[in-house]
Amino acid sequence: MNNDAQHPWFKPVWRRALMVAIPAAVAGWDAYHGNFGWTLLFGALAVYAVYTFFIVWNRDKPEDPGDTGE
């Protein structure tokens, strides 16, 4: 199975943190404005991103020399 979350582009911590912060900020914005359906959707996305990028992130994955980033 191809796991795009393990792509080398996500190796810097700031990129993974940004992928968590954006949906969390949208969830906060929607909660502030009373759009609770969108709050649940983007909040769940933020929680999934935390799980994917920080809890099960494989730090020791070897680099694939043939990977061109495409």
N, CA and C of each residue as an Amber inpcrd file, in Angstrom:
protein
   210
   0.8410000  -1.1830000   0.0000000   0.0000000   0.0000000   0.0000000
   0.8850000   1.2450000   0.0000000   0.5630000   2.1780000  -0.8350000
   1.3120000   3.4280000  -0.9190000   0.7880000   4.3980000   0.1370000
   1.6580000   4.7890000   1.0450000   1.2620000   5.7150000   2.0950000
   1.8470000   7.0840000   1.7760000   1.0380000   7.9660000   1.2160000
   1.5230000   9.2830000   0.8260000   1.9160000  10.1450000   2.0210000
   1.4430000   9.8060000   3.2130000   1.8270000  10.5770000   4.3950000
   3.3030000  10.3760000   4.7370000   3.9100000   9.3210000   4.2340000
   5.3260000   9.0590000   4.4730000   6.2050000   9.6500000   3.3710000
   5.6260000  10.4510000   2.5180000   6.3770000  11.0690000   1.4260000
   7.4790000  11.9650000   1.9970000   8.6320000  12.0110000   1.3490000
   9.7430000  12.8420000   1.8590000   9.4010000  14.3280000   1.9950000
   8.4070000  14.8000000   1.2790000   8.0200000  16.2110000   1.3920000
   7.5740000  16.5440000   2.8110000   7.0140000  15.5720000   3.5260000
   6.5360000  15.7900000   4.8940000   7.6230000  15.5960000   5.9450000
   8.8540000  15.3700000   5.5480000   9.9230000  15.1140000   6.5220000
  10.1640000  16.2920000   7.4710000  10.2030000  17.5630000   7.0050000
  10.3780000  18.6690000   7.9600000   9.1640000  18.7890000   8.8980000
   9.4570000  18.9690000  10.1640000   8.3960000  19.0370000  11.1760000
   7.4570000  20.2130000  10.9150000   7.9800000  21.3410000  10.4070000
   7.1220000  22.5110000  10.2110000   6.0480000  22.2380000   9.1570000
   6.3410000  21.4080000   8.1640000   5.3190000  21.0960000   7.1580000
   4.2230000  20.2250000   7.7450000   4.6130000  19.2690000   8.5790000
   3.6150000  18.4180000   9.2200000   2.7840000  19.2300000  10.2070000
   3.4210000  20.1450000  10.9180000   2.6910000  21.0000000  11.8560000
   1.7100000  21.9100000  11.1160000   2.1120000  22.3820000   9.9520000
   1.2270000  23.2190000   9.1450000   0.0100000  22.4250000   8.6710000
   0.2100000  21.1620000   8.3390000  -0.8910000  20.3090000   7.9060000
  -1.8570000  20.0060000   9.0490000  -1.4240000  20.2180000  10.2740000
  -2.3130000  20.0890000  11.4270000  -2.9540000  21.4400000  11.7500000
  -2.1640000  22.5070000  11.6620000  -2.6390000  23.8310000  12.0710000
  -3.7280000  24.3770000  11.1520000  -3.6350000  24.1190000   9.8660000
  -4.6230000  24.6800000   8.9340000  -6.0320000  24.1540000   9.2150000
  -6.2630000  22.8190000   9.2440000  -7.6330000  22.3840000   9.5490000
  -8.0730000  22.7190000  10.9740000  -7.1220000  22.7950000  11.9210000
  -7.4860000  23.1750000  13.2860000  -7.9420000  24.6380000  13.3260000
  -7.2670000  25.4950000  12.5700000  -7.6680000  26.9040000  12.5170000
  -9.0250000  27.0640000  11.8500000  -9.2680000  26.3040000  10.8000000
 -10.5770000  26.3680000  10.1340000 -11.6720000  25.8730000  11.0730000
 -11.3820000  24.8070000  11.8300000 -12.3590000  24.3010000  12.8020000
 -12.6480000  25.3520000  13.8650000 -11.6180000  26.0420000  14.3300000
 -11.8290000  27.1020000  15.3160000 -12.6460000  28.2520000  14.7530000
 -12.3420000  28.6290000  13.5270000 -13.0950000  29.7040000  12.8530000
 -14.5710000  29.3140000  12.7200000 -14.8220000  28.0940000  12.2860000
 -16.1980000  27.6460000  12.1060000 -16.9230000  27.5290000  13.4480000
 -16.2340000  27.0840000  14.4810000 -16.8590000  26.9930000  15.8020000
 -17.2340000  28.3870000  16.3060000 -16.3650000  29.3490000  16.0790000
 -16.6300000  30.7230000  16.5020000 -17.8670000  31.2830000  15.8080000
 -18.0610000  30.9120000  14.5590000 -19.1960000  31.4240000  13.7910000
 -20.4220000  30.5120000  13.8490000 -20.3660000  29.4570000  14.6350000
 -21.5310000  28.6260000  14.8630000 -21.8020000  27.5750000  13.8030000
 -20.8580000  27.2820000  12.9590000 -21.0260000  26.2620000  11.9230000
 -20.4930000  24.9260000  12.4460000 -21.2910000  24.2590000  13.2480000
 -20.7830000  23.1080000  13.9770000 -20.6010000  21.8710000  13.1110000
 -21.2870000  21.7720000  12.0030000 -21.0450000  20.6670000  11.0810000
 -19.6460000  20.7450000  10.4860000 -19.2780000  21.9420000  10.0320000
 -17.9330000  22.1490000   9.4860000 -16.8800000  22.0510000  10.5780000
 -17.2350000  22.4600000  11.7930000 -16.3090000  22.3320000  12.9080000
 -15.9620000  20.8690000  13.1520000 -16.9710000  20.0160000  13.1300000
 -16.7210000  18.5870000  13.3260000 -15.8770000  18.0060000  12.1950000
 -16.1680000  18.4030000  10.9790000 -15.4260000  17.8870000   9.8350000
 -13.9510000  18.2850000   9.8950000 -13.6860000  19.5790000  10.0640000
 -12.2970000  20.0380000  10.0860000 -11.5930000  19.6600000  11.3910000
 -12.3300000  19.5650000  12.4800000 -11.7380000  19.0900000  13.7280000
 -11.3020000  17.6410000  13.6120000 -12.1340000  16.8170000  12.9840000
 -11.7680000  15.4180000  12.7700000 -10.5620000  15.3180000  11.8420000
 -10.5060000  16.1690000  10.8330000  -9.3530000  16.1790000   9.9280000
  -8.0750000  16.5560000  10.6750000  -8.1630000  17.5270000  11.5690000
  -7.0040000  17.9360000  12.3550000  -6.5540000  16.8070000  13.2940000
  -7.4950000  16.1280000  13.9080000  -7.1540000  15.0150000  14.8000000
  -6.4950000  13.8890000  14.0090000  -7.0220000  13.5900000  12.8260000
  -6.4210000  12.5680000  11.9750000  -5.0070000  12.9690000  11.5450000
  -4.8110000  14.2440000  11.2580000  -3.4880000  14.7210000  10.8590000
  -2.5000000  14.5870000  12.0140000  -2.9170000  14.8910000  13.2310000
  -2.0460000  14.7040000  14.3970000  -1.6690000  13.2360000  14.5260000
  -2.6600000  12.3690000  14.3890000  -2.4050000  10.9300000  14.4790000
  -1.4240000  10.4760000  13.3940000  -1.6580000  10.9220000  12.1630000
  -0.8360000  10.4840000  11.0330000   0.5710000  11.0500000  11.0700000
   0.6930000  12.3470000  11.3370000   1.9800000  13.0140000  11.2000000
   2.8280000  13.0400000  12.4640000   2.2450000  12.7150000  13.6220000
   3.0290000  12.7830000  14.8550000   2.9860000  11.5130000  15.6940000
   1.9090000  10.7500000  15.6240000   1.8260000   9.5520000  16.4630000
   2.3740000   8.3320000  15.7410000   1.9540000   8.1010000  14.4990000
   2.4180000   6.9080000  13.7740000   3.4630000   7.2460000  12.7180000
   3.9880000   8.4600000  12.7460000   5.0010000   8.8830000  11.7740000
   6.2320000   8.0020000  11.8890000   6.7090000   7.4870000  10.7650000
   7.8780000   6.6140000  10.7340000   9.1170000   7.4660000  10.4820000
   9.8130000   7.8420000  11.5430000  10.9980000   8.7020000  11.4340000
  12.1770000   7.9830000  10.7910000  12.2080000   6.6660000  10.8960000
  13.3620000   5.9000000  10.4530000  13.1920000   5.3170000   9.0520000
  12.2270000   5.7820000   8.3050000  12.0230000   5.2600000   6.9560000
  13.2230000   5.6260000   6.0910000  13.8620000   4.6370000   5.4610000
  15.0090000   4.9480000   4.6170000  14.5910000   5.7060000   3.3700000
  15.4660000   6.5920000   2.9430000  15.2150000   7.3620000   1.7220000
  15.2890000   6.4280000   0.5210000  14.3850000   6.6170000  -0.4250000
  14.3910000   5.8520000  -1.6640000  15.2000000   6.6450000  -2.6870000
  16.3820000   6.1460000  -3.0950000  17.2090000   6.9280000  -4.0140000
  16.5450000   7.1430000  -5.3710000  15.5850000   6.3210000  -5.7390000
  14.9160000   6.4640000  -7.0230000  13.7180000   7.3840000  -6.9660000
  13.3690000   7.8800000  -5.7850000  12.1950000   8.7370000  -5.6450000
  12.5200000  10.1380000  -6.1240000  11.7770000  10.6110000  -7.1040000
  12.0010000  11.9530000  -7.6410000  11.0000000  12.9430000  -7.1100000
  10.0940000  12.4920000  -6.2240000   9.1150000  13.4200000  -5.6500000
   7.8680000  13.5650000  -6.4810000   7.7030000  12.7240000  -7.4640000
   6.5120000  12.8210000  -8.3290000   5.4320000  11.9020000  -7.8460000
